[in-house]
Amino acid sequence: MIDREMQKMEGRWFLQYSGCPLWKKGSIDTISFDFELMHKGEDLVLKEQVEYRKNAKMKVKKGFEIPDEKNGTFRWRGVGMNRLFRNTSKVLYNAEGILVMWFEKTVSTPESIDILTRKKHLTAHESGYIFRILETIEDARKFIPNLESVNIL
């Protein structure tokens, strides 16, 4: 099951809404996630590269989403300068070019969700459609009031 989920996640996604304070800072924008399915030893994992602009300079954060079949979650492990960062996430929804991910609370961030899309920019109609979907996802509803748009033109 999780292999199919990882295949659907592969490729580039753009962060549209987040409840994480890290992404809501005014100096950060144009956030994208690129997932590549690969083998790490015997395990199938997602290599992740997050690109974002901070104070008009492009930054990159790299890591791996390692599936935990028992829980249906991913354990993120950073590489390079990010190797000390770790968290757990779970896909709540992945259809129609919309990806909703839940993230556990860490030392520096609250429990939250992110909404990513295959499109870089959304129309008001598309945003409304996404929020109607969020209302149907029980595990996402409580995070809706804390969501902010992060992919500003």
C-alpha positions in Angstrom: 0.0 0.0 0.0 2.7 2.5 1.0 4.6 1.8 -2.2 1.7 2.9 -4.3 1.4 6.0 -2.1 5.0 6.8 -2.7 4.7 6.4 -6.5 1.8 8.9 -6.4 4.0 11.4 -4.5 6.9 11.2 -6.9 7.6 14.5 -8.8 7.4 18.2 -8.0 4.8 19.7 -5.6 4.3 23.4 -4.6 3.4 24.2 -1.0 0.2 26.3 -1.0 -1.0 26.3 2.7 0.8 25.4 5.9 0.2 25.5 9.6 4.0 25.4 10.3 5.5 28.7 11.5 8.7 27.9 9.6 7.0 28.4 6.2 4.8 31.3 7.3 7.7 33.7 7.8 7.4 36.7 5.5 11.0 36.2 4.2 10.3 32.7 2.8 8.3 32.1 -0.4 8.2 29.9 -3.5 8.4 26.6 -1.7 8.5 23.4 -3.7 9.0 19.7 -2.8 10.5 17.3 -5.2 10.1 13.6 -4.4 12.1 10.9 -6.2 11.4 7.2 -5.6 14.6 5.2 -5.0 16.1 2.2 -3.2 18.2 2.7 -0.1 19.6 -0.7 0.5 16.6 -3.1 0.4 14.1 -0.4 1.2 12.1 1.8 -1.2 12.2 5.4 0.0 11.5 8.9 -1.3 14.4 11.2 -1.7 13.2 14.7 -0.9 14.5 18.0 -2.0 12.8 21.1 -0.7 13.6 24.4 -2.5 12.5 27.8 -1.2 13.5 31.4 -1.5 14.5 33.2 1.7 15.4 36.8 1.6 15.5 36.6 -2.2 18.1 33.7 -2.2 17.3 30.2 -3.1 17.8 27.6 -0.4 17.7 23.8 -0.4 16.8 21.2 2.2 17.5 17.6 1.4 16.4 14.4 3.1 14.6 11.1 2.8 11.0 10.1 3.6 11.4 6.5 5.0 8.1 4.6 5.1 7.0 2.9 8.3 4.6 0.2 7.1 3.3 -0.5 10.6 2.0 3.0 11.2 1.4 4.1 7.6 3.7 7.0 8.3 7.0 8.4 7.0 10.1 9.2 9.1 12.0 12.1 7.6 15.7 12.1 7.9 17.8 15.0 6.7 21.1 14.8 5.0 24.1 17.2 5.1 23.4 20.2 7.3 19.9 18.9 8.0 21.0 15.5 9.2 20.0 16.2 12.8 16.5 17.1 11.9 13.9 14.4 12.0 10.1 14.2 12.1 7.2 11.9 11.3 4.6 12.7 8.7 1.5 11.0 7.2 -0.3 11.4 3.9 -3.9 12.3 4.7 -5.0 12.9 1.0 -3.3 12.4 -2.4 -5.6 12.8 -5.4 -6.3 15.2 -8.2 -2.9 16.9 -7.9 -3.5 17.7 -4.2 -1.4 16.3 -1.4 -2.3 16.9 2.3 0.4 15.9 4.8 0.2 15.8 8.6 3.4 16.5 10.6 4.0 15.6 14.2 5.0 18.2 16.8 8.8 18.7 17.1 11.0 20.7 19.4 10.7 23.7 17.0 7.3 23.2 15.3 3.7 22.5 16.3 1.7 19.6 15.0 0.3 20.8 11.6 -0.6 20.0 8.1 0.7 21.2 4.7 -1.3 21.4 1.5 0.7 20.9 -1.7 -0.4 20.9 -5.3 1.1 20.1 -8.7 0.2 23.6 -9.8 2.5 26.5 -8.8 -0.4 29.0 -8.4 -4.0 28.4 -7.6 -7.2 30.3 -8.6 -9.6 31.3 -5.8 -12.0 28.5 -7.1 -9.2 25.9 -6.8 -8.3 27.1 -3.3 -12.0 26.9 -2.3 -12.2 23.4 -3.7 -9.2 22.3 -1.6 -10.7 23.7 1.6 -13.9 21.8 0.9 -11.8 18.6 0.6 -10.1 19.4 3.9 -13.5 19.6 5.7 -14.1 16.0 4.7 -10.8 14.7 6.2 -11.4 14.1 9.8 -7.6 14.2 10.7 -7.2 17.6 8.9 -10.3 19.6 10.2 -8.8 20.8 13.4 -5.8 22.3 11.6 -7.8 24.4 9.1 -8.0 27.6 11.3 -4.2 27.7 11.5 -3.5 27.4 7.8 -2.0 30.3 5.9 -1.2 30.8 2.3 2.5 30.5 1.7 2.9 30.5 -2.1 2.4 34.2 -2.7 2.9 35.7 -6.2 
